[in-house]
Amino acid sequence: MKSILLASASVFAFAGAAAADVSVNGSAELGYNDDAAGDNDGFYHDLDFTIVAEQELDNGLTAGASLDISNLSDGGDIDASDYTLYIESETAALRFGDLDPVAEDNWGGVDGSAYENFNDQDVHFGPGGFEAMLVGEIMYGGIDGMISYGVDTDGATLEDDLDALQVYVTGEFGTVSAELAYQQAFGPTEEVLGLGVSTTLAGADLGLAFVNADSGQSIGVDVSYPIGPVTAGAYFTSNDNDPDTYGVSVDYSDGPIAVNVFYDNDVDNNAEDYGIEGSYDVGNGLMIMAGVVDAGDDTYIAGTYDLGGGAELLVSYADDGDGASGAADDEIGDPEYQQGTTVEVSFEF
């Protein structure tokens, strides 16, 4: 397996022989939060950069690399999970580095399945885990297929050099879209297979998904239907070893006003959830948001003001009503607001 990685690395090395196009973008934030229960207490700041170098080769391929330099305010070290190397064409690509496993990243399915336990990047890159991902993609005849492996670059993982296979395939067949997602069993991780189809019928979007895992099977259906400025949605999923789940939602969007109302009868096999969130575009760059979520336990009100040139001012107040002292949620509502009062200026460049 190491020979595969060395061969890939040599391709990237030769690709850099010519001068590459280099771009830099980033973001910065400076803020104040008055509640010690969350991640930030008092003043906080952050600075992130992304550097991308890309070169078109003589054979029609494009080789490149991107480097994310994140959390500079925390003095964090840069390691293998902070960069991506890639070589790609119009129909295929090979990527290595800070990437998501393909099944978890792309699987759509239907809400409510208790068994679509595709590992995410946090699991793969956790303590004792992989240091990078190797991802391949090919597109042919309307089919897009992807495969990913976790890569053990330091020899510390109790697996092979390449392990934790995930596969994702999607395609369009007339008016029907289909998808397949698969995860290999390794270590404590279970094998998971997901199959899904979706289509539009009489103006309604319909979806059907089947998931088979070591822990059980589920089959679910969802539907959404637009009626003027309103879109109504619902889903139902049957889980053979866990409670069945269902939910409904109503979205309204017209002019400056947007409202979302939702209800789910079972969340993570634990409890029901419901809420209402809304926004109002006042104009001149000012937006007001408010919501009651997490079955009525969490509330927030916020405002953003566009300062121009990629800069924005945020003022918010959020209350995690069910959070224990010192352990309140810092991801309240959508977008995810911090517990307490927050004043923050952010920039993108």
N, C-alpha and C positions, 0 to 999 in steps of 0.2 A: 504493500500500500504506500510505503514511503516513496517508492520510485514514481508513483503517480503524482504525488505532491511536488517532488523535485522537477519532474518534467513540466508541470504547470508553472512552477516558479521560473524555470528557464525561459518559457514562452514570454512571460511578463518582462523578464530582464532584457531579452532581445528587442521587445516591443518598445522599450524606452530609448533605443539608440537614436531615434530622431527627436527633434524638439517637439514637445507636447503642448497642447493648448491647456492653460492653467487658469482656473477660476477660483475665487474665494468668496464665500458668503458666510453670514453668521447672525447671531442674535445676542442681545444683552438685556438684562433686567436689573432694576434697582427698586427695592420695595421695603415696606414696613408692615409687620403683622403684630398685633397686640396680644395674641393668645399663645401661651407656652405649650398648649396641648398638641399642636401640630409640629411640622418639620421646622418651621421658622419662628423664632422668638425675637422680636425687635427688628433691627435693620438686617436685610439680606441682599445679596447680589450674585449675579452669575454672568458668565461670558462663554459663549460657544462659537467655534469656528468649524466650517467644513471646507476643505481644500480638495478640488477635483482636478486631476491631470488626465488628459485624454489625447490619444494619437490615432489617426487613421493610417492603417498599414497599406502596403502596395497590393496585397491580395484581397482587399475589400473588407477586411476585418477591422474592428476598432478595439484597441487595447487601452485600459485606463486604470486609475486608482483613485480612491477617495479616502480622506482621513478626517475623522471627527475629533476635534480637540474640545472636550466638554468639561463642564464643571471646573473651569479654571480658578474660580474663587475658592474652591475647596482644596486646591493643590493636588488634585488627583493624578495618579500615574497614567501614562498612555501605554496600553498593551495591545495584544493581537485583536481584541474585540473592538478596537477603535478604528479599524481600517477595512477597506474592501478592495480587492484586486479583481479585475474582470477583463475578459476578451469576448467580443460578441459580433454577430452579424445581424442581418435583417431577420433571420430565421432560427438562430441558435445563440446560446450564451453559456459561458462558464464563469462562475463567480466564487470568490473565496474571501472569508473574513466575517465581519459583523453583519450577519444576515439572519433572517427568521427561517425556521423550518417551514417547508413549503405547504404541508397539509394544514397546519395551524394557521398560517398566514392567509391562505386563500379559501379555505372551506367556508361555504355559505350556510347550507343546510336550512333547518327550521329551528326556531327557538324552542327550548324546553327539553331537549334530549339530555338525559343523565349520563350518557356514555360517550359523547364526542370529546374524549379526553386526549386530544392531540397536545403533545408537549410544546410549550412556547420557548422563546429564546431564554427567558429567565431560568427555566428548568435546565436547559442544555448548558448554559454558561454559569450555573450556580457553583457552590463550593465542591471541589473534586470533579467538576464536569468538564465539558469540552472547552477549548480555547477559541474555536472558530467553526464556521459552517462552510461546506463545499456544496454549491448549488449548480445544477445543470438544467438548461431549458431548451426545448426545441419546439418550433411551430411549423406545422405542415398540414395542408389541406383543411384549414379551419380548426385543427386540433392544436391545443397548447398543452404540452406535457412538461412537468417539472419534477426533479428529484433532488433530495438534499440528504447530506450526512453530517453528523457531528464529527469534528476532527480533533484528535488528541495530539497536540503538538509537543507537549512536554512529557508524555509517557506516564503521567500520574493517574489517568483514568483507568478504571478496572474494566476496560473494554478493548476492542481492536483499534487500530489507527483510525479507521473509518467505521462508524457505527450509528445507531439511532436513525435508520432509514425512514424517510417520509417521501411519499409520492402524491402528486396532485395532477389530474388531467381534466381539462374542460374543453367543450366544443359546442358548436351551433349546428343543429340539424333541422333545417327549415325554421319553423317558429318555436322550436323547443331547444332550450339550453340544458346541457347535462354536465355533471361533475362527478369525479371520483377522487376520494382522498384515502390514503392508507398510511398507517404507522406500524413499523416493525416492533415486536416485543423485544425489550432488552432491559436487563436489570429488573427493577421493580415496575417498569413501565409496561402496560398491557398493550396487546395488539388491538388496533382499531381500524375498521373499514367503514367508510361512509359513501353512500350513493345518493345523488340528488338530481331532480329535474325541475325545470320551471318553464312557464309559458304564459302568454297573454290570451285570454278568452273573453270575448264580449266586453272588452275594456277592463277586465279584472286581471291582476297579476296573481298567478297561482304557483305554488311551490310544493313539492313532495320530497321528503328525505327519509332514508333508512340508514340506521347506524347499527353495526354489529361489533361488540367488544367483548373481551373476556368477562367483564362484569355484567353484561346484559345486552338486550336489543331494544331499539326504539324505532317508531315510525311516526312521522309528523307531517302535518299539512298546514300551510298558511295561505292567506288570501288578503289582498288589499285592493280597494276600489275607490277611484277618485270621483267626487261629486262636486263639481265647481271648485271652490277654494278649499274643500274638505276632502281628506283622504282617510277612509276608515279601514282598519286592519284587524285581523284576528288570526290566532294559531291554536292548534291542538296537537299535542304529542303524547303518544302512549308509550310508557316505559314498563318493560315486563317485570323488573325487579325493584322498581321505585314508583312513587306516585305519578299518575298522569298529570300533565301540566297544560294550562291554557292561558291565553291572555287576549286582551283587546286594546286597541289604541285608536285615537282620533287626532289627526293633525289638521290644523287650520292655518292657512297662510294667505293673506290678502293685503296688498299695499304695505304699510309699515308694521302691521300686526302679525305675529306668529304665535300659535299656541299648540302645545302638545299635552294630551291627556292619555294616561295609560293605566292598565291594571294587569298584573300577573298573579295567578293564584298560587304559584310555588316558585321560590327562588333558591337555587342551590339545595333543593330538597329540604328547605328549612321553613320558610314563611312566605306569606303573600306580600306583594309590593304594589304600591299605587302612587300616583303623583300627578301634578300639573305644573308645567313650566311655560313661560311666555316671554316674549320680547316685544319691544316697541321702538321703532326707528324714529327718533324725534326729529332727525335732520341735522344738517351742518356737522356731521361726524359724531353725533351723540346717540348712543344706544342704551336703553334701559332693559334689564332682565330681572325676573323674579321667579321663584318656584317653591313648591312644597313637594318633597320627594321622600323616598325610603319609608313608605307607609305612613307618611305624615310626621315622621320624627325629625327630618332635616328641612330647614328653611333657608332661603337666601334672597338677597336683593343686591343688585350690582348695576354699575354703570360704566361704560367705556366711552372714551372720547378720542377720536382720530386726530393726532397732532400733526399728521402729514409726514411724508418722507419715510414711511415705515415705522413711525413712532406712535405709541398708544398709551393713554392713561387709563388705569383701572382703579375703581373704588368699589369695594364689596364688603358686605357683612353676611356671614354664614354661621349657622348654628347646628351642630351635630347633636340633636337632642338625645340620642341613645348612646352617645360615646361616653365611656368612663373617664373620670378625671385623669388627665395626662395621656389619654389614648384616643382622643377624638379624631374623627376622620378628617383628612385634609383634601378630600376629593368629593366635595359636596356639589351635587347638581351637574349640569352640563352647560358650559364647560366646568371643570372641577375647581371649585373655589376652596380657599383655605378657611379653616375654623377661625372665627373672630373677625375683626375688622382689618382689612388689607388696603393699602394704597401702594400702587406699583406703576412704574414707568418702564415700558419695554420698547426695544428697538430691533428692527431687522435691516440688514444691510448686505 
